[in-house]
Amino acid sequence: MFPAHKRRLSLAAVLLAGTALSACATSEDAANAAPATPSAEEVRAQAITNLKNSPVPDEPMSRAAYWAQRTELEPDDVTVAVQFAKALRGIGSNERAVEFLEERLVKQPGEPNLLAEYGKSLIAIGRADKALPALMQAQQLLPDDWTVLVAMGVAYDQMRDYANARRAYEMALALSPDNPSILNNLGLSYLMAGDKANAAKYLMAAAQAPGADARVRANLALVSDRGGTATAKAAPPSVDRPASPAPAEAPPTPKAKPTAEAEPQATDAPRTMATESGSAGLRGTN
C-alpha cells in the first residue's frame, strides 16, 4: 500500500491525464465536425443583402424580376411593394399590379403610398372612377406629393372632367413649378377640351422646361403645326414614339346653334403620369 500522501498524488496525476485526454478528444471532434448549417432567417437576410448590393436593372423585365424577388423576401416592406407594382406597370402588367396592391391593402389598409400606387395602377387599366377615391385618400395623407395630384388629373381627364383635371394639375404645379410632366398634361387637358390657345401655352412651356423629352416636344406639334396658335417650331418628333395626329373636330350639324360647341375629342397623344423614379408613359383614353 502507498502512504496516504502518495495515493493522493497518484489520484491527482490520473485526473490530470484524463483531463488532458478529454481536451484532445474535444479538439479533434471539433476539427472533424461539419460546419453549422445557416438558419432560414440567416439565408433570407443574406439574400436580401445580396439583392440590395446589386444594381436595379434598367431593362423592364429584369427590373420586374428583381422587385419580385425583393417582394418575396420582404413581404412587409411598403417601399418594395410600391416598386414592384411600378415595375409591373412598366411591362404592361397593369391588371396584375392592381391585384397585387389590392392584396397588400388588405394587410395594410390606409397605407398612403400603397393607395397612391393603387390609384395609378387603376388609371392604367382605365378605371378612373375607382382610382379617384384611392387617390383622394392618398392625397390627404401625402399633401406634398405632386405625383398623386398628377394622377388625379389624369383620372379626371379620363372621365372628361377637364375643369377638375386642370385644378389638380395646377395644385401639382404649385408643389413642383415648371415641371414638364405636369405642364404637358395640363396642356393636353386643355387640348382635349377644345381650348387650343391654352393648350399651346402650356405645351410650349412644357417643351421649354428643363428635362422635357421628345414626347413632350411631339405634343407641342399637335398645336403648333396643325393650325394651332403656337408660332414657335416644335422639335422633330421622336422616331421611336411619333406624335399622334391632332384630334379631329366634330363637324357642325345643320341645325346646330352658332354658339354651340362641338363635343371635345379625346386625344391619344402621349401623356405622362409621374412616378417616384421618373415619368411613365400613359396613353390618353377615350
Residue pairs with C-beta under 8 A, 6 or more apart in sequence:
2 10
38 46
44 73
47 69
47 73
48 70
48 73
48 74
51 66
51 69
51 70
51 73
54 66
56 63
56 66
56 67
57 63
57 65
57 66
60 87
60 90
60 91
61 91
63 87
63 90
64 84
64 87
64 88
64 90
64 91
64 93
66 87
67 80
67 83
67 84
67 87
68 84
68 87
70 77
70 80
70 83
70 84
71 77
71 80
71 81
71 84
74 80
78 108
78 111
78 113
78 114
79 113
81 100
81 101
81 104
81 114
81 117
82 113
82 114
82 116
82 117
82 276
84 100
85 97
85 100
85 101
85 117
85 118
85 121
86 97
86 117
86 275
86 276
86 277
86 280
88 94
88 96
88 97
88 100
88 121
89 97
89 120
89 121
89 124
89 280
90 280
94 121
94 124
94 125
95 125
97 117
97 121
97 124
98 118
98 121
98 122
98 125
98 127
101 114
101 117
101 118
101 121
102 118
104 111
104 114
105 111
105 114
105 115
105 118
108 114
110 137
110 141
112 137
112 138
112 141
112 142
113 138
113 142
115 134
115 135
115 137
115 138
115 141
116 134
116 135
116 138
116 142
116 145
116 147
116 148
116 151
118 131
118 134
119 131
119 132
119 134
119 135
119 138
119 148
119 151
119 152
119 155
120 131
120 135
120 151
120 273
120 275
122 128
122 130
122 131
122 134
123 131
123 151
123 154
123 155
123 158
123 273
123 282
124 273
124 282
126 158
126 285
128 154
128 155
128 156
128 158
128 159
129 159
131 151
131 155
132 152
132 155
132 156
135 148
135 151
135 152
135 155
136 152
138 145
138 148
139 145
139 148
139 149
139 152
142 148
144 175
145 175
146 172
146 173
146 175
146 176
146 179
146 182
146 274
147 172
147 273
147 274
147 275
147 276
149 168
149 169
149 171
149 172
149 175
150 168
150 169
150 172
150 181
150 182
150 185
150 272
150 273
150 274
151 273
152 165
152 168
153 165
153 166
153 168
153 169
153 172
153 185
153 186
153 189
154 165
154 185
154 271
154 273
154 282
155 165
156 162
156 164
156 165
156 168
157 165
157 185
157 188
157 189
157 192
157 271
157 284
158 284
158 285
160 192
160 264
160 266
162 189
162 190
162 192
162 193
162 264
165 189
166 186
166 189
166 190
169 182
169 185
169 186
169 189
170 186
172 179
172 182
173 179
173 182
173 183
173 186
176 182
178 205
178 209
178 210
179 209
179 274
180 206
180 207
180 209
180 210
180 211
180 212
180 213
180 216
181 206
181 216
181 272
181 273
181 274
181 279
182 274
183 202
183 203
183 205
183 206
183 209
183 216
184 202
184 203
184 206
184 212
184 215
184 216
184 219
184 271
184 272
185 271
185 272
186 202
186 206
187 198
187 199
187 200
187 201
187 202
187 203
187 204
187 205
187 206
187 219
187 220
187 223
188 199
188 203
188 219
188 267
188 269
188 271
188 284
190 196
190 198
190 199
190 201
190 202
191 199
191 203
191 222
191 223
191 247
191 267
191 269
192 247
192 264
192 265
192 266
192 267
192 284
193 264
194 249
194 261
194 262
194 264
194 265
196 223
196 228
196 229
197 229
199 222
199 223
199 228
200 220
200 223
200 224
200 228
200 229
200 230
203 216
203 219
203 220
203 222
203 223
203 230
204 220
204 224
204 230
204 232
206 212
206 216
206 219
206 220
207 216
207 217
207 219
207 220
207 234
207 235
213 279
214 235
214 237
214 238
214 240
214 241
215 238
215 241
215 270
215 272
215 281
216 272
217 234
217 235
217 237
218 234
218 237
218 238
218 241
218 242
218 243
218 269
218 270
219 243
219 269
219 270
220 230
220 234
220 235
221 234
221 237
221 243
222 228
222 243
222 244
222 246
222 267
222 269
223 229
223 230
223 246
224 230
224 231
224 232
224 233
224 234
225 234
226 245
226 246
227 246
228 246
237 243
241 270
241 281
243 269
243 270
244 267
244 268
244 269
244 270
246 267
247 265
247 266
247 267
248 265
249 262
249 265
250 262
250 263
250 265
251 262
252 260
252 262
266 284
266 285
266 286
267 284
268 283
268 284
268 285
268 286
269 284
270 281
270 282
270 283
271 281
271 282
271 283
271 284
272 279
272 280
272 281
272 282
273 279
273 280
273 282
274 280
